[in-house]
């Protein structure tokens, strides 16, 4: 009598038996980055394209306008030339009438760079699971970020109200400051781009400060400590460093070039 045939399971292939060691193999975190970090990087990449488009537009528009080639002190505001930054951004709070070219915006830049340093220290403290240090450095970052926003508000206020002399119009009247339709300092597009690009960046800083305040409250309540990690601080840190880096380009385009 014939013996019944027993079906054997198929042998596992070499591919199935091989351990998953590649960065992009299924079930692995690419480059050991969590889903949240990857999504933050994707967002920052898309935001970088947006800022790049705005700054490229600024460069193209400026290229089409005539540039004053004489000494900065001889520059006179008019719609013929693109404004000289040393003459536009030369005011300093509490020093009315004193010429301090780019002094205040340089201080603003230093404050924002310092906020990046304190943010790094907050992330490092999170890696050590040191709740008190995370709170301390987050508070410093919030302080620097808020100071930058207040400084930018003053810069906008001075830009809007204008200089003491103003610009003489065709009808003999004198116009002071700038808005979206008129500009004491030069072509109207300069004011439009200044308001739009620095305002867009300022909105990012404000959003970052709000996120930092939320992180500070969550840290104080022990939310991240109970999770066993401070990854959220690191993700917000990525956003904050991006905002600081973008300011370097905005500063270069508007104030230095």
FENQUIGI-V685080 format. One record per residue. N is the residue number from 1. RES is the residue in one letter. SS is DSSP state (H for helix, E for strand, C for the rest). PSI is psi in degrees with one decimal (none if undefined). NEAR is the number of other C-alpha atoms within 12 Angstrom. Layout:
# FENQUIGI-V685080
N	RES	SS	PSI	NEAR
N	RES	SS	PSI	NEAR
This chain:
# FENQUIGI-V685080
1	X	C	133.3	3
2	X	C	136.8	4
3	X	C	141.4	5
4	X	C	141.5	6
5	X	C	127.9	6
6	X	C	125.0	6
7	X	C	127.1	7
8	X	C	138.8	7
9	X	C	146.8	7
10	X	C	143.2	7
11	X	C	140.7	10
12	X	C	138.1	10
13	X	C	163.4	9
14	X	H	-32.2	8
15	X	H	-38.4	9
16	X	H	-35.9	10
17	X	H	-22.6	9
18	X	C	136.5	11
19	X	C	150.1	12
20	X	C	107.2	15
21	X	C	-12.5	14
22	X	C	153.0	14
23	X	C	-32.4	13
24	X	C	15.8	13
25	X	C	150.7	14
26	X	C	141.4	11
27	X	C	-5.7	13
28	X	C	154.3	16
29	X	C	116.7	18
30	X	H	123.9	18
31	X	H	27.6	14
32	X	H	27.1	16
33	X	C	132.7	18
34	X	C	168.6	18
35	X	H	-43.0	17
36	X	H	-41.5	20
37	X	H	-41.7	24
38	X	H	-42.8	18
39	X	H	-36.6	17
40	X	H	-41.9	24
41	X	H	-40.3	23
42	X	H	-42.5	17
43	X	H	-44.6	18
44	X	H	-35.6	27
45	X	H	-44.3	18
46	X	H	-37.3	15
47	X	H	-34.5	21
48	X	H	-38.9	23
49	X	H	-38.9	15
50	X	H	-49.2	18
51	X	H	-38.0	30
52	X	H	-39.2	21
53	X	H	-42.5	15
54	X	H	-46.1	28
55	X	H	-33.3	30
56	X	H	-40.9	20
57	X	H	-43.7	22
58	X	H	-45.8	31
59	X	H	-40.8	23
60	X	H	-41.0	16
61	X	H	-40.6	20
62	X	H	-37.3	28
63	X	H	-28.1	15
64	X	C	-9.9	16
65	X	C	152.4	20
66	X	E	139.8	17
67	X	E	134.0	23
68	X	C	127.3	23
69	X	C	-2.0	14
70	X	C	-169.3	11
71	X	C	145.4	12
72	X	H	-36.6	18
73	X	H	-17.4	17
74	X	H	-2.2	12
75	X	C	135.0	23
76	X	C	131.7	27
77	X	C	127.5	34
78	X	C	166.8	27
79	X	C	-2.5	27
80	X	C	-43.6	22
81	X	E	151.0	26
82	X	E	136.2	34
83	X	C	146.5	35
84	X	C	118.2	36
85	X	H	-36.7	33
86	X	H	-26.7	28
87	X	H	-26.4	31
88	X	H	-47.8	44
89	X	C	67.3	35
90	X	C	11.4	29
91	X	C	157.2	31
92	X	C	134.3	26
93	X	C	130.6	23
94	X	C	-3.7	11
95	X	C	58.9	12
96	X	C	129.6	13
97	X	C	-6.7	14
98	X	C	130.6	17
99	X	C	108.8	20
100	X	C	80.5	22
101	X	C	119.9	23
102	X	C	13.1	25
103	X	H	-45.9	25
104	X	H	-40.2	30
105	X	H	-28.8	36
106	X	H	-38.9	28
107	X	H	-42.0	23
108	X	H	-42.6	30
109	X	H	-41.8	32
110	X	H	-39.4	23
111	X	H	-42.5	29
112	X	H	-37.0	41
113	X	H	-40.0	27
114	X	H	-34.7	26
115	X	H	-30.0	37
116	X	H	-37.5	35
117	X	H	-47.6	24
118	X	H	-30.8	31
119	X	H	-40.6	43
120	X	H	-42.0	29
121	X	H	-34.2	28
122	X	H	-42.6	41
123	X	H	-42.9	36
124	X	H	-39.7	25
125	X	H	-34.4	27
126	X	H	-37.1	33
127	X	H	-30.9	22
128	X	C	-0.8	18
129	X	C	35.3	24
130	X	C	94.8	24
131	X	H	-42.7	32
132	X	H	-42.1	21
133	X	H	-37.2	25
134	X	H	-45.5	40
135	X	H	-46.2	36
136	X	H	-49.3	26
137	X	H	-29.8	34
138	X	H	-40.4	44
139	X	H	-40.7	30
140	X	H	-40.7	29
141	X	H	-42.0	42
142	X	H	-41.6	37
143	X	H	-46.8	28
144	X	H	-42.5	34
145	X	H	-41.3	42
146	X	H	-37.7	28
147	X	H	-40.4	26
148	X	H	-43.0	36
149	X	H	-43.2	30
150	X	H	-38.0	21
151	X	H	-40.6	26
152	X	H	-35.3	36
153	X	H	-40.6	23
154	X	H	-40.7	22
155	X	H	-43.0	33
156	X	H	-44.9	27
157	X	H	-44.2	20
158	X	H	-39.2	25
159	X	H	-38.9	33
160	X	H	-40.4	28
161	X	H	-26.0	23
162	X	C	-174.6	30
163	X	C	173.6	29
164	X	C	-34.3	18
165	X	C	-36.3	17
166	X	C	-166.6	26
167	X	E	131.1	26
168	X	E	124.9	21
169	X	C	174.2	17
170	X	C	-30.2	10
171	X	C	6.0	8
172	X	C	-8.3	9
173	X	C	161.7	12
174	X	E	127.6	18
175	X	E	133.5	27
176	X	C	137.8	24
177	X	C	-155.0	30
178	X	E	151.2	32
179	X	C	-165.3	28
180	X	C	-7.1	19
181	X	C	-25.4	18
182	X	C	151.9	26
183	X	E	115.5	37
184	X	C	-32.3	39
185	X	C	-16.7	40
186	X	C	-146.4	39
187	X	C	145.3	31
188	X	H	-33.4	28
189	X	H	-27.2	31
190	X	H	-45.6	42
191	X	H	-41.7	33
192	X	H	-47.2	27
193	X	H	-36.2	31
194	X	H	-48.8	38
195	X	H	-43.3	31
196	X	H	-50.0	23
197	X	H	-48.1	31
198	X	H	-31.7	34
199	X	H	-39.2	24
200	X	H	-42.5	25
201	X	H	-41.6	35
202	X	H	-34.7	32
203	X	H	-37.6	22
204	X	H	-41.7	29
205	X	H	-43.8	37
206	X	H	-42.7	28
207	X	H	-41.5	22
208	X	H	-41.6	38
209	X	H	-41.5	34
210	X	H	-42.0	23
211	X	H	-38.8	28
212	X	H	-39.0	41
213	X	H	-43.0	26
214	X	H	-43.0	23
215	X	H	-38.9	38
216	X	H	-43.6	34
217	X	H	-43.4	22
218	X	H	-38.4	23
219	X	H	-43.9	35
220	X	H	-37.9	22
221	X	C	-4.9	16
222	X	C	16.3	21
223	X	H	-48.4	20
224	X	H	-33.6	27
225	X	H	-37.3	26
226	X	H	-30.6	14
227	X	H	-23.6	15
228	X	C	7.1	17
229	X	C	161.8	23
230	X	C	41.6	31
231	X	H	-32.7	31
232	X	H	-37.0	32
233	X	H	-38.8	42
234	X	H	-39.1	33
235	X	H	-42.3	33
236	X	H	-33.1	37
237	X	H	-39.7	39
238	X	H	-44.6	32
239	X	H	-43.3	35
240	X	H	-41.8	42
241	X	H	-36.1	31
242	X	H	-45.0	32
243	X	H	-40.9	35
244	X	H	-41.8	34
245	X	H	-41.2	25
246	X	H	-38.2	34
247	X	H	-33.5	38
248	X	H	-40.9	26
249	X	H	-41.2	27
250	X	H	-44.2	33
251	X	H	-43.1	29
252	X	H	-45.8	20
253	X	H	-45.2	28
254	X	H	-32.7	30
255	X	H	-23.1	28
256	X	H	-41.3	21
257	X	C	none	18
